[in-house]
Amino acid sequence: MIRNYGKPFPAGVIYPEAVYSINGMGKRLYLTFDDGPDPDSTTLILDILQAHDVHATFFCTGSKVLASPGLFARIAAGGHTVGNHGFSHLNGLKTPVRTYCSDIFKGRDITCSNLFRPPYGRLRVRQYRILERSMQIVFWDLMPYDFDRRLTPEASYSILSQRIRPGSVIVLHDTASSSAAVYLGRFIDRALKEGYSFGSVDEYSLHH
């Protein structure tokens, strides 16, 4: 399996106007979490973020929000930004345009967010053009494969630590299979020591 730790391909080439990193804010990093909320993982991650007084962006899947409404409320109450990750985590390349877009709009209705991250980082040009009219589409420029069970938490941590740069939008996952909670606290401590601060993805719209 070839792992791409940077911008998603081919999205990074086809959709240059989407958000991959957020520059002009100094040494700032943007933690994002996809696929939750998950009763175990999200709770752990929220505790770690709270202990470090760091805010993140959670791209939530609508069906999981309906399953854990209290946890979804806790994300927002903690000062974190909520994004839309669709209702049922569809792969845009494998889903008809209308079916896909209606699933994304359903996710938006539940999350009440105009920030949208395409599941798997994959969607067709037609889907993108429809959704971009009313949403800010957010990808990433750093993916440490925390969800990949073939990669140890230590290996994922080291990819993350070595590849950060000012403005990086980092994609992690708040799911049972993710190792993010294992090293998140250590990563935040290290980044803060290196002079980084953390922000939410909605800062992008404030500066554009």
C-alpha positions in Angstrom: 0.0 0.0 0.0 1.4 3.4 -1.0 0.7 6.0 1.7 0.5 9.6 0.9 1.2 11.7 4.0 0.6 15.0 2.3 -2.2 16.7 0.3 -4.7 14.2 -1.0 -4.2 13.2 -4.6 -5.7 13.9 -7.1 -7.9 16.4 -5.2 -4.9 18.7 -4.5 -4.4 19.1 -8.3 -8.1 19.2 -9.4 -9.4 21.5 -6.7 -6.7 24.0 -6.0 -9.1 26.5 -4.4 -10.1 24.2 -1.6 -8.5 24.5 1.8 -5.4 22.3 2.4 -3.4 24.5 4.8 -4.0 27.9 6.4 -1.2 30.3 6.0 -0.5 33.8 7.2 -1.3 33.0 10.9 2.3 32.4 12.1 3.3 29.0 13.6 -0.2 27.7 13.8 -1.4 24.1 13.4 -5.0 22.9 12.8 -6.0 19.6 14.3 -9.0 18.0 12.7 -10.8 14.8 13.5 -12.9 12.8 11.1 -15.6 10.1 11.3 -16.9 10.7 14.9 -18.4 11.2 17.3 -17.5 7.9 18.8 -18.4 7.3 22.5 -14.9 6.0 23.5 -12.5 7.7 21.2 -14.1 11.2 21.0 -14.5 11.3 24.8 -10.7 10.5 25.2 -9.7 13.1 22.6 -11.9 15.8 24.1 -10.4 15.2 27.5 -6.9 15.5 26.1 -7.7 18.7 24.2 -9.3 20.2 27.3 -6.3 19.3 29.5 -4.1 21.2 27.1 -6.5 24.0 26.5 -6.4 23.4 22.7 -9.2 23.7 20.3 -9.8 21.5 17.2 -12.2 20.9 14.4 -14.4 17.8 14.3 -15.8 16.7 10.9 -18.7 14.7 12.2 -20.7 12.0 10.3 -24.4 12.8 10.6 -25.5 9.3 11.4 -23.1 9.1 14.3 -24.3 12.5 15.6 -27.8 11.1 15.7 -26.5 8.1 17.6 -24.5 10.3 20.2 -26.2 13.7 20.4 -24.9 14.4 23.9 -21.3 13.8 22.7 -21.9 16.1 19.7 -23.2 18.8 22.1 -20.0 18.3 24.2 -17.8 19.0 21.2 -19.5 22.3 20.5 -19.7 23.2 24.2 -15.9 22.7 24.5 -15.3 25.5 22.1 -14.4 23.3 19.2 -15.5 23.9 15.6 -17.9 21.4 14.1 -17.7 20.4 10.4 -19.8 18.2 8.1 -18.4 14.8 7.0 -21.6 13.7 5.2 -24.4 11.7 6.7 -23.3 8.2 5.8 -19.6 8.5 4.8 -20.0 7.9 1.1 -17.1 7.7 -1.4 -18.0 10.3 -4.0 -16.2 8.5 -6.8 -18.5 5.4 -6.2 -21.7 7.3 -5.7 -24.1 9.0 -8.2 -23.9 12.8 -8.1 -27.5 13.3 -6.8 -27.3 10.6 -4.1 -23.9 11.9 -2.9 -24.9 15.6 -2.7 -28.2 14.8 -0.9 -26.2 12.8 1.7 -23.9 15.7 2.2 -26.7 18.2 2.5 -28.3 15.9 5.1 -25.1 15.9 7.0 -25.0 19.7 6.9 -28.5 19.9 8.2 -27.5 17.8 11.2 -24.1 19.4 12.0 -25.3 22.9 11.1 -21.9 23.5 9.5 -20.9 24.9 6.1 -17.4 23.4 6.5 -17.3 20.2 4.6 -14.6 17.5 4.4 -15.3 14.8 1.7 -15.0 11.3 3.1 -11.8 9.6 1.9 -10.9 13.0 0.3 -12.7 11.7 -2.8 -15.4 13.4 -4.9 -16.2 14.0 -8.5 -15.8 17.4 -10.2 -19.6 17.7 -10.6 -20.2 17.0 -6.9 -17.5 19.5 -5.9 -19.0 22.2 -8.1 -22.5 21.7 -6.6 -21.2 21.6 -3.0 -18.7 24.5 -3.2 -21.6 27.0 -3.9 -22.7 26.8 -0.3 -19.8 25.1 1.6 -16.2 25.7 2.3 -14.5 22.4 1.2 -11.6 21.4 3.5 -9.0 18.8 2.8 -5.6 18.5 4.6 -1.9 18.7 4.0 -0.8 16.1 6.7 -2.2 12.6 7.2 -0.3 10.4 9.6 -2.5 7.3 9.0 -3.6 7.0 12.6 -6.5 4.8 11.4 -4.1 2.2 9.7 -3.7 -0.7 12.0 -0.6 -1.8 10.2 1.2 1.3 11.4 2.2 1.4 15.1 1.1 4.5 17.1 4.8 5.3 17.4 5.2 5.3 13.6 2.1 7.5 13.1 3.4 9.9 15.8 6.7 10.2 14.2 5.2 10.9 10.7 3.1 13.6 12.3 5.9 15.2 14.4 8.4 15.3 11.5 6.1 16.7 8.9 4.3 19.6 10.6 4.9 23.1 9.3 3.2 26.4 10.0 -0.4 26.3 8.6 -0.7 22.5 8.5 -4.2 21.1 8.5 -3.8 17.7 10.2 -6.3 14.9 9.7 -6.8 12.5 12.6 -9.8 10.3 13.4 -12.0 9.9 16.5 -12.8 6.3 15.8 -12.2 2.9 17.6 -9.5 2.0 15.0 -7.5 5.2 15.4 -4.3 5.5 17.4 -4.6 9.3 17.7 -5.6 9.3 21.4 -2.4 7.3 22.2 -0.1 10.1 21.2 -2.2 13.2 21.0 -1.2 14.7 24.3 2.5 14.0 23.7 2.2 15.6 20.2 0.5 18.7 21.6 3.2 19.1 24.2 6.0 18.8 21.7 4.4 21.2 19.2 3.8 23.8 22.0 7.5 23.5 23.0 8.5 24.1 19.4 6.6 27.4 19.5 3.4 26.3 17.7 -0.1 27.2 18.7 -3.4 25.5 17.6 -6.4 26.9 15.9 -9.7 25.9 14.3 -10.3 25.6 10.6 -12.9 28.3 10.6 -10.1 30.8 11.0 -9.6 30.3 7.2 -12.8 32.2 6.4 -11.9 35.1 8.7 -8.8 35.8 6.6 -10.3 35.3 3.1 
